[in-house]
Amino acid sequence: MSLKRLALVSGVLLLVFAFIFFVIDLYDKTQVEKINNGLDTRLANFDYAKSIALDSINILTIKNQEEYDSAKQRYKKIMTEDLWNEYFPSNKYEGGEKNLTIRVKNISGEIINDDHFIFNIEAILTNDGVENSVRFLVYVKNGLVYKIQSLGVVDSNS
Amino acid sequence: MGYKNLILGVSVITLLLTGCSDYKKLRENVVENNQRVDTILSSYEQSKEVSKDLGKAIVMSLKSRDVNGLLEVPEVKDNQELKEFLAIEVKNLSDTIYDYIESNNEQVDMNENMSKAMRIENPERFIDSVLEVHYFVDDNGKVEQMFLVQLPNGSIGCISIYWLGGAYLESKAFGTC
């Protein structure tokens, strides 16, 4: 096979492959769109609100200035400024070193409307080795947590 | 040229099959999600509907300190476990609220410095202001019908009745009352 013929065959093959990839890509796109159109999104806001409600209760376990600084940036996106200020009114970390951890046991939510939810979180709170089962109500509206209410200890085990 | 066509054909089929298997997984995820959404929302609606009358009866019993009315609700009548639970827990919570009202009013009457406006003259209206009723649903469609009382002295009382797809599951109570 001459060099010229080889170049021609390679060029044609390249074009054929490019066309095939174009067709496959187009097919991919329409298939994904078709599948996504069949997705039931009625709980999409609820699921998103649930994820930020779960994240928000970690505000209780901020241990030091370093954690405060990194949490501050993240929490701006998930909770109202008023709520953040409720926990840190002086705009800095003043709690001293804490040894507090939270492990979520159960979460359920109330649907008030499409953008307003209340989550009921049951968690194990460990403070210096002492475990307590506690409940929180976390209120989320328009994608922001605006209230975290503790219902106190449900059950305690030292 | 024969084997070149073969390679080309195999390549195209492989690419298509790889694409198809992705769609299969994507489609399965969508179907799974849709089933989950349907289960949760229909269980939520069914449970809310079925527990509505019991909810009204519990609120009335808390206000009247009388549990007899709620024991006549169909969901309770034939359910010995729920009947016993409500008879004890609703009565306890109601007594706690009325004890609080009584002690508050005594305190106001005895203390001349306290405004008489702090007396609780209408217990039913007071109960409306301290009682919250919530319907929480979890990922499995289990619904918690929660009656939460938060007294101004910080005491909390909670009665929860759990439902699944409109059927009674269990009941629990907690609080500091």
Chai-1 contact restraints between the chains, C-beta under 6 A:
chainA,res_idxA,chainB,res_idxB,connection_type,confidence,min_distance_angstrom,max_distance_angstrom,comment,restraint_id
A,I20,B,V12,contact,1.0,0.0,6.0,A-B,restraint_1
A,I24,B,L15,contact,1.0,0.0,6.0,A-B,restraint_2
A,D28,B,G19,contact,1.0,0.0,6.0,A-B,restraint_3
A,Q31,B,Y23,contact,1.0,0.0,6.0,A-B,restraint_4
A,I35,B,L26,contact,1.0,0.0,6.0,A-B,restraint_5
A,I35,B,R27,contact,1.0,0.0,6.0,A-B,restraint_6
A,I35,B,V30,contact,1.0,0.0,6.0,A-B,restraint_7
A,G38,B,V30,contact,1.0,0.0,6.0,A-B,restraint_8
A,L39,B,V30,contact,1.0,0.0,6.0,A-B,restraint_9
A,D40,B,N34,contact,1.0,0.0,6.0,A-B,restraint_10
A,D40,B,V37,contact,1.0,0.0,6.0,A-B,restraint_11
A,R42,B,V37,contact,1.0,0.0,6.0,A-B,restraint_12
A,L43,B,V37,contact,1.0,0.0,6.0,A-B,restraint_13
A,S108,B,F136,contact,1.0,0.0,6.0,A-B,restraint_14
A,S108,B,V137,contact,1.0,0.0,6.0,A-B,restraint_15
A,S108,B,D138,contact,1.0,0.0,6.0,A-B,restraint_16
A,S108,B,E144,contact,1.0,0.0,6.0,A-B,restraint_17
A,G109,B,F136,contact,1.0,0.0,6.0,A-B,restraint_18
A,E110,B,H134,contact,1.0,0.0,6.0,A-B,restraint_19
A,E110,B,Y135,contact,1.0,0.0,6.0,A-B,restraint_20
A,E110,B,F136,contact,1.0,0.0,6.0,A-B,restraint_21
A,N120,B,F136,contact,1.0,0.0,6.0,A-B,restraint_22
A,L151,B,I156,contact,1.0,0.0,6.0,A-B,restraint_23
A,G152,B,I156,contact,1.0,0.0,6.0,A-B,restraint_24
A,G152,B,T176,contact,1.0,0.0,6.0,A-B,restraint_25
A,V154,B,F174,contact,1.0,0.0,6.0,A-B,restraint_26
